[in-house]
Amino acid sequence: MLGILPQVNRAQQSSDRKTANQLSVQLELQADCFAGVWASQAVKSGLFERGDEEKAFNAAEAVGDDRLQKNAAKVMWYRIVSLTVHLHNV
């Protein structure tokens, strides 16, 4: 929709491995931000209840590749903060 993924893919192709990995993490954080915006609207419209947040975080952690990263705890913290802030403040 916004063309973010193709932009990141092009940037990764012309980057070294470390930069490409950083771009990947930033892309995931952006996706989490968008998910938080959507989730906030879903809560407001009654699509699901606030108690479902923990289940969503657990599911995201289980399927994400954060566990493979050296700084997984830091990345997961940023992801949770990003999603939670938007879930409650949008």
Summary of the structure (lengths in Angstrom):
residues: 90
radius of gyration: 14.4
end to end distance: 20.2
largest distance: 44.6
contacts: 214
relative contact order: 0.14
helix: 79%
strand: 0%
